[in-house]
Amino acid sequence: MKATKSRFFILTLLFIVTAINYMDRANLSVAGSHIQAEFGLTPTQLGLLFSMFTWFYAMSQIPVGYILDKIGSRILYGSAIVLWSIFTFFMGFASLEIFAASSMSFAMLLVCRALIGIAEAPSFPSNTKIIANWFPDQERARATAIYSSAQYIGLALLTPALSFIVASYGWEMSFYISGGIGIIFGVYWLIVYRDPQHSKSVNQAELDYIREGGGYGSSNQATINQKANWPEIFYILRKKTIWGLFIAQFACSSTLYFFLTWFIVYLEKGLNLSIAKAGMGAAFPYLMAMVGVLCGGVLSDTLLKKGKSKTFARKLPVISGLCLTCIMCTVNFFEDRPVIAIAILSIAFFANAFSNLGWVVCGDVIPRHLIGTLGGFLNVFGNLSGIVSPIVIGVILERTSNFQYAMYYISGVAFMGVLAYVFLVGKIEVIQPPQKQPV
């Protein structure tokens, strides 16, 4: 019997939801200058607004990850998509007279961004768990790279569109459109998504292929039906490899959050581009990042297929990518030449995305029944950068009135990620708690 290809339909769903996810994160960046002007916000206040999403997103990771391990991806993820899209839609209401008259507009924006952060918390732990269940080892990095590329494709294609909407119809419309799209897709997810064992579209041949490659039902998935327990979680949290992953995730995400928050503002105020030109200029780094994440995933899987160790295949893209990300600070020498500056940023963002294997390695080293909970810890550290970096950059701007020290900051954090992978992350293999070790 020929195996079905149902896992690729699941990958398509993850691709679409990731694009929607990042559209809803980045639309504030596109509208940021207009919101700042309308409500008279300082750079520090705008930085706080940029970071509000991540405060609550990060705080929700561990409890949401634990819930994910208890109830699974379908209901939790589908409900989350609908909720974060509703809150995105509501952000457009902040300019209504009822809020503006009572000076509550800024507070409403803060509350909506906080609620979006809570609702989006299941996203990447769910993605990781779904990929680990639906894909064998030799396809996992590539599958992760494909759905991860959606964040960059979405940003590259949608940022110019959102910029046009903001310029033509007002910043509020960008939130109405983003939220509406997400609500529709969230309902569709709840209708169509199923785990492998419950899917009606997958046949036994594909299930066997997934199982033999380490996916759902494999021998190393014997714990798939077990529930998360805290003694095992604490055992794994004491391993230096895990802390290396946490630090590297923070480092990698710092660059990403610059591009999700201050990037459009940098193009407008640092390089003196109009909102329309900034929207077009932003497309190039995002497209390069899309290519980078695909190249990193393909390289890693190719190395595995050629017999290289999983440790080598995973570490090479991460370390080399973070090293190249450090060139971002050289943009300071070309602020009067926007084309060169955008080219440097494009290379740096390509390299950062090339190193984006943190979730793949998470699936490689964490027992499957603990991925939700420990993936939540990983996401906490990754998204601490979304709390810290926007505020740090806002304070730098308020004190220096330029972006130069901000670029040095981002490059320095990327180098910290290199050191974490070199000195802390050891052999890439499943960390088995003592009671789960084979006899």
N, C-alpha and C positions, 0 to 999 in steps of 0.2 A: 504494500500500500504506500503510495506517495504521500509524504508529509505535507500537511497544510502549512500555510504561512501566516497564521493568525497573529503571531507575535509582532509582525510588522504593522498590522492594523493598530495594535496596542501602542506601538512606537509612534505611529501617526497621531494618535490621541495625545500622547505625552508631548509631542512636538507642538501641537496646536495650543495645548493648555499652558505650556511654558512660554510661548509667544505672547499669549494673553496676560500671563503673570507679569512679564517684564514690561509690557505696554502699560499696565496699571501701576507699575513702580516708577516708570520713567516719565509719565505724562506730567507729573509735577515739575520735573526738571525743565521740560519744554515751556510750561506755563510760568515758571518761577519768576522771571524778571517782570512779567505783567502783574502777577500777584503781589510782588514786592512793591511795585509802583502804586498799585491800587490801594493797598492797605498801609503804605508807608513803613515797611519793615526794614530793620537794620540787617546787615549781612549776618550777624550772629543769630537774629530771629529767623532769618531764612534758613540758616544752617540747622537750627533747632527743628524747623518744620521738615526739612529734608530728612533729618535723623529720626523723627518721631515714629515713622513706620518701623524702623529697625529696633528701637527700644522694645516695643511690644512684640514684634516678630521674634526677637531673640528670647525674651522672657517666656514666650509660649512654647518654645521648641521642645523642652524636656517633657512637660506634661502632655503635649500633643503627640510626641513620639511614643510615649508610654501607651496612650489611648490607641494609637495606630497599631501597636503590637497586640492590643487586646481585641479590636473590632475590625481591623483590616482597612483596605484602601478605598473600596468602592463608595460606601456611604459617607465616610469622613471626608474624602477628597472632593466628591461631587458637591456635598453641602458647603464645603469651604469655598469652592469656585463661585457658587451662587452668592454667598454672603459677602466675599470681598468685592464682588462686582456691584452689589447693591450699595456698599459703602463708597465705592469709587463714584458711582452715579450721584450720590448725595453730596459729594464735594462741590459740585457745581452750584448747589444751593447757597453756598457761603456768601455770594454777592447779593442775595435777595435783600430787599429793604428791611425786612423784619430783623435780620441779623446785623446788617450794616448800621442801622439806626441805634442798636443797642451795643455797638462795638464788640459784638460776639463773633464776627466773621473769622478772625484769626483763631479763636478758641475752637470754632466748629471745624476748621481745617485741621487743627491739631488732633481733635477727637476722631475725625474720620480717618486720618492717616494711622492713628493708633489702632482703630478697629480693623482697618485693612491689614495691618501687620499681624494681628491676632488671627484673622481669617486665613491669611496666606501661610501660616506656620506649618501646615501639613504638607506643603508642596514638595520640597526636595526629599524629606524622609519617605514620602509616599512614592515618588519617582524611583528612588533607590530600591525600595522594597519590590516595586512592580518589575523593574529591570532584573533584579536578582531572581525573581520567580519565573519570569517569562523567557529569559535568555541564558544560553550556556556561557561558560567562562570565555570561550574564544570569540564571542560576539558582544560581550558586555561593554567593553570600553568603547567600541564603535557605536553601539546603541546609545550609550550615555552621551557620546560626543554629538550624535545626531539630534537627540532631543535638546541637549544643551545649546546647540547651534541656533535653536529657535529664538533664544533670548537675543542673539545678535542680529539674526535675520529680521526679527520683529522690530528691533530698534532701528536697524538700517532702513527698512521700508516704511515703518510707521512714524519715525521721528520727522521726516520731511512732511508727511501727511498731517501729523498733529500740529506741526509748525504752521502749515497753511491754514488749518482750522482755527488755530489761535489768532493768527493775523487777520483772518477774514471774518470769523464769526464770534470771536471772544474766547477767553480761556475756559469759560464754563462748558462750552460745547465739547471740548476735548474729553472732559470727564463724563459727560452724558453718553457720548459714543462709545468710549472705552467700557464703561459699566454695562451698557446695553448688550454689547457683544459677549461679554463674560457671562451674563445671566443666561443667555440663550445656550451657550456651550455647556454651562454647568448642568442644566436640565438634560441636555443630550448625553453627557457623561453618565449621569445616574441611570439613564435608560439602557445604554449599550455596554458599559464596562463590566467585565467579570474576571475573576482570577482564573488561572489555567484549569483548575479542577472543576470549575463551574461553567466554563465557557462552552457554548454549543457549536462554536465555529472551529474549534481545534480538534484534530483527530488523534488517535493513539500514536501514530507514527511521529507526529510532531511532539507530543508529550514525551515519548521515549527519547527523542533527540535532545530535548531540553533537559531531561533528567540525566542522561548520560554525560552531558556537558556541565553538570553541576547546578542546574536550575531546579525548579520545583520537583520534589519527589526523589531527588538524588540521595546517595548515601551520606553526603556531607550536608544534606538537608533533613536529616533524621529528626532534627529538633523543630521542624517547621510548625508543628502543632503545639509545641510547648509555649508556655507563657513566660514573659519576661520576669526575672526575679532579681532583686537588688544585690544579693551576695555575688552573683555572676557579673553584674554591671560594675560593682565596685572593684572586683578583681581586674577586670579589663581596664578600668580607668587608672589603675596604678602602673600600667605599662608605658614606658617612655615613647614607644612607637605611636601610641594614641595621642600623646601630648605633642609629638612632632607634627602629626596630622592637624591637630587643633591650631597650632601656631602658623603652619603653612596655609591653612584655610583662611585665617585672619589676614595673612599677607596677601594672598591671591585676591581675596574679596575687597581689599582696600582699593586696589586699582579699579576693580569693577564698579565700586560704589562712587568713585570719582566720576566715572563716565555716566552713572545713573543719576547723579545729583548736580554737581557743579559744572559739568562739561559744557552744556549749552551756555551757561552764564559765562564761563571762561571764553568761549568763542565770541560772545557778544561784547564782553567788557575787557577781556584780556587781549583779544585779537581785533576788537572793534568791528565785528561783522554785524550786519542786520539780522533780525530773527529769521528771515527767509534764507539768507546765505548761511547762517549758522545751522539751520535745519538741513540744508544740502551738504554742508561741510561735515556734519556729524555722521552722515551716511558712510563715509569712507572708513573711519576707524571701526564702526560697527560691522561693516562687511569684511574687513580684514580679521576681526575677531571671530566671525563666523568661520572663515577659512582656517584660522588657527585652531579652534576647538575641534574641527573635523580632522585636521592633520595630526593633532596630538593623539586623538583616539585611534585613528587608523594606524599610526606608527606603533602605538603600544600593542594593539592586537596583532599587527604584522610581525613584530618582534617575538611575540608569544608563539605564533604559528611557525616561526623559523627555529624554534627550540630555545630561545633565550629564556632566562629565568623570569618569573613574574616580578621579582624585585627590580631587575634591570629594565624590564619593559615598562614598568610604571614610573620608576624614578627618573629615567632619562628625560622624558618630556617635561616633567615637573621642574627639575633643577635647571635645565637649559632654558626653559621658558621664563622662569622667574629671573634668571640672570639677565636675559635680554630685556625684560621689562624695566630694568634699572636705567635704561637709556632715556627714560621719560624726562628726567631732569634736564637733559640737553636742550629741551624745547625753550628753555629760558633765554638761549642765545639767538632765538629766531622769532621773537614776538612781533617784530616789524615785518616779517615775511610769513604771512598766514599759510601759504601753500606748503612751505617747508615744515612749519610747526605742525600742521595737520598730518603731514607725511610721517613725522617722528612719532606723533601720538598713535597713528595707525599701526606702525611697526610695534610699538610698545603694547598696544591692545591685542594685536595678533599674538605676541609672545605670551601675554598674560592668559589669553584663552587657550593657547597651546599647552599651558601648564595645568589646565583645569581638569585634573583627574582625581581631585580629592574625594568625590563621591564614589568613583570607581574603586579606589583603594579602600574606602570605607566598606564597600561590599566584599572586598577581598580579605579583610582582616577581622571583621566582626561576625560572630555567629548569626545565622539568618534570623533566628527568633528574637535577636536583640537589636536588629538594625534600626527599627523605629526609635527606640529609646536612645541608643548611643549615636545614631544619626542626628537625633535632636541635640545632643551635646556638641557634635561637630558643627551643626548649623548655628548654635549659640556663638561659638568662637568665630565662625566665618562672618556672622552678622554683627558681632561687636564692632567690626570695622565700619559697618554702616551707621553705628551710633557715634563712634569716636571720630572717624575721618571727616564727615560733613561739618561737625562742630569745630574741629581743629582748623579746618580750612576756613570756616567762617570767621573764627577769631584771628587767624593770620591775615585775612583780607581786611578786617576792621582795623588792625594795628599797622599794617604795611601798605594797604591799598594796591597790592599787586599779588600775582599768583606764584612768584618765584619760589618762596619758601614752601609753598604747598607742594610744588613739584619735587623738591628735595625730600620732603616728608614721604610722599608716595614711593619714590625710588628707594628710600632707606628701609621702608617697611617690606618692600619686595625682597630686598637682600636678606632681611631677617628670615623670610621664608626659605631661602636657599640654605641658610645655616641650619634651620630646623630639620630639613630633609637630609642634610649631610651628617649631622651629629646625633639626631634623635631617632629618626625613622629607620628601623632595622629591616630585617627580612620581611617581605610581604607574604604573609601566610595567615590563615585563620588563627586567632588567639583563642585557644580552648581553655575555658575554666577547668580547674583540676578535676571536678566530678564528671566532666564531659570528655576527658581524654580517653582514647580507645584503649582497651585492655589487651 
